[in-house]
Amino acid sequence: MEELLIPLSFFLAIFGMVYLYLSTRNKERLALIEKGADASIFMRGKSYTAPIWKVIILNLALLLMGIGIGTFIASILDNYTTLDEDAVYPATIFFMAGVGLFIGFNMTKNLDKE
């Protein structure tokens, strides 16, 4: 019985969050329309953003490059310093992956400006 409760509660929690998000968004839009606001304000943000596939590919590529560079730097640090191997590899890989994602975030902002 316990094996069933965990996935069930997980999906119920996701359903609850999606339901609350959609119902709140609908109520906000109805309130704005009742006040006389133009319905085009809901579509304005979508026309100025970059396509999502470009953002995903850019961030994924920079993440994987960051992991590769992090592994390479960790290997160099492991061979030429007295640092502990168990600490150098995860720290360098996560740091460089984070740097890659940060660069991807800034490049995504530049895609939106074009």
N, C-alpha and C positions, 0 to 999 in steps of 0.2 A: 504494500500500500504506500509506503514511504517513497518508493521509486517513482510512483505516479504523481505525487504531490509536488515535487520539485519542478518538472517540466510544465505541469499545469499552472502552477503559480507564476512561473516565468512568463508564459504566454498570456496569462490574465493581466499581469502587470504591464506588458507591452500593449495589449489591447486597451487597457485603462488609460494609458498615457496618450495613445493615438486618439481615442474617443474624446478625451478632455481637450486636446489640442484642436481637433476639428470642430467640436461644438462651441468652444470659446471663439474660434476664428469666425464661425458662422454668426454668432451673436454680435460680435464687434462689427462685422460687415453690415448686418441688418440695421444696427443702431446708426451707423454712418449714413446709410441710404435713407433712413427715416428722417435724418436731419437735413437731407438734401445734398449730400456730398456726391460728387461724380463717381460713377463706378469704375472709371478708367484708372483711378489711383491704385487699384489692386493689381493691375497689369504693368505698371510703369517700371518696376524694378526688374522684370524679366527681360526687357528689351535691351538693357544696357550691360548685361553680364555676358561673360565669355561662355561658350558651350561647355557643359559639364564634362564631356569626354576630354577636352583639352586640359582642364584643371586636373582631372584624375591621372591622365598620362604624365603630365608635367610633375606632379607631386610624387607619383610612384617611381618615375625615373630618377628623380633627385634623392628619394629615400634609398633606393637600391644603390645608387652611386655613393651615398653617404655610408651605407653599410660596408661596401667594398673598400672605400678609402679608410674607414675605421678599422677594418680587419688588417689592412696593409700597415697602417701606423702602429697598431697593437703588436703586430709581428716584429716590426722594427724596434719598438720599445722593449719587447720581451728579449730580443737577441742582444741588444746593446746596452741595456741597463740592468740593474739588480731588482727591478720592481717585480712584484708577485704576479705570475701569469694568470692566476685565478681572478685577480682584480683588474688587470690591465685590459684584457680582451672585452669584457662586458662594458666597462666604463668608456673605453674609446669607441666601441661600436655604437652604443647608445648616444654618446655625445655627437658623433659625426652624423648619425641618422637624424638627430634633432636639428643640427645645423642645416642638413639638406632640406628638411621640412620647413624650416624658417626661411631659407632662400626660396623654396617653392611658394610659400605664402606671399612673399614680397613680389615674386614674379607673377603670381596670379592677380595681385592688385594692378600690376602693369598691364596685364591682358584685359582687365575690365576698362582701363582708360582708353584703349585703342578702339 
